[in-house]
Each structure stands twice: as C-alpha cells, then as structure tokens.
Amino acid sequence: MDDRITVIEGPPPVFEVVQDGWAMSLWEGVRPVAPAVTRLRTFNGASLVERCYRAWHNQQAIHLYYRDEMGLEQRAPILAARYVTTPDGDVLILVVALEPEELQFESNFGDEGEDEPFDEG
C-alpha cells in the first residue's frame, strides 16, 4: 500500500520530540500534536522517501505503522522524510506527528540511585 510505511520487524521505534520552529510548522491541525523524529533501518530508503513525496504531491496523507511496547498496532502521520546511506544499509529518518498521550518522558532528577524524598525543611 502506498499510503503507509510499515515497521515489519524489530523493536518499536524510538521517538525523540523535536523542539524547534521548523518541525512545529509542519503540522497545522485542530488537534495539538508533538513532532517527533525516528530513525529506522531499511534496505530501500530512496523508494520509501519517494513514496512519501508522491503522496504529498497528490495531497494525500501517509502514515508510519508500527507496533508499540504492548504489541498493539499504532500509526502516526509522517510529516517529513529523508534517508542516509551507511555502511550497514539505509537509515530512514522520519518526522511524525504524535498525540500528546503517546509521548513518554524520562526524568533524571538528582543522582542515580538516590531514593530519598525531597526535604523542604
């Protein structure tokens, strides 16, 4: 199907939230979303990017389909696509729109191993 790029095997994609004006300007919609970038290994990066360009040229949406940590199928609209060639094969770089509830944040307050609560006193 030309309206999707599907992650067939491997772990779920890792998404990094993008905090710059260029990425924020890619989405104009009624729902708040967070642009995020992911990198996926592929054997045909050029054809996947071409598929995205063809969809956008025809004013159609294209989505990334993947399985989350629980094995449930998820999808995210693709906002931008690029590929780079490495010695191990192509790497597809996608900017996608994620719903705020799909984001997971890691917090590293304090030193590692520090389990004591904060004392205001």
Secondary structure as the mmCIF struct_conf table of DSSP 4:
data_model
#
loop_
_struct_conf.conf_type_id
_struct_conf.id
_struct_conf.beg_label_comp_id
_struct_conf.beg_label_asym_id
_struct_conf.beg_label_seq_id
_struct_conf.end_label_comp_id
_struct_conf.end_label_asym_id
_struct_conf.end_label_seq_id
TURN_TY1_P TURN_TY1_P1 ASP A 2 ASP A 3
STRN STRN1 ARG A 4 THR A 6
BEND BEND1 GLU A 9 PRO A 11
HELX_LH_PP_P HELX_LH_PP_P1 PRO A 12 VAL A 14
STRN STRN2 GLU A 16 VAL A 17
BEND BEND2 ASP A 20 ASP A 20
HELX_RH_AL_P HELX_RH_AL_P1 GLY A 21 MET A 24
TURN_TY1_P TURN_TY1_P2 SER A 25 LEU A 26
BEND BEND3 GLY A 29 ARG A 31
STRN STRN3 ALA A 34 THR A 42
BEND BEND4 PHE A 43 PHE A 43
HELX_RH_AL_P HELX_RH_AL_P2 GLY A 45 HIS A 57
TURN_TY1_P TURN_TY1_P3 ASN A 58 GLN A 59
STRN STRN4 HIS A 63 ARG A 67
TURN_TY1_P TURN_TY1_P4 GLU A 69 MET A 70
BEND BEND5 GLY A 71 GLY A 71
STRN STRN5 GLU A 73 THR A 86
TURN_TY1_P TURN_TY1_P5 PRO A 87 ASP A 88
STRN STRN6 GLY A 89 LEU A 98
HELX_RH_3T_P HELX_RH_3T_P1 PRO A 100 GLU A 102
BEND BEND6 GLY A 110 ASP A 111
TURN_TY1_P TURN_TY1_P6 GLU A 112 GLY A 113
HELX_LH_PP_P HELX_LH_PP_P2 GLU A 116 PHE A 118
#
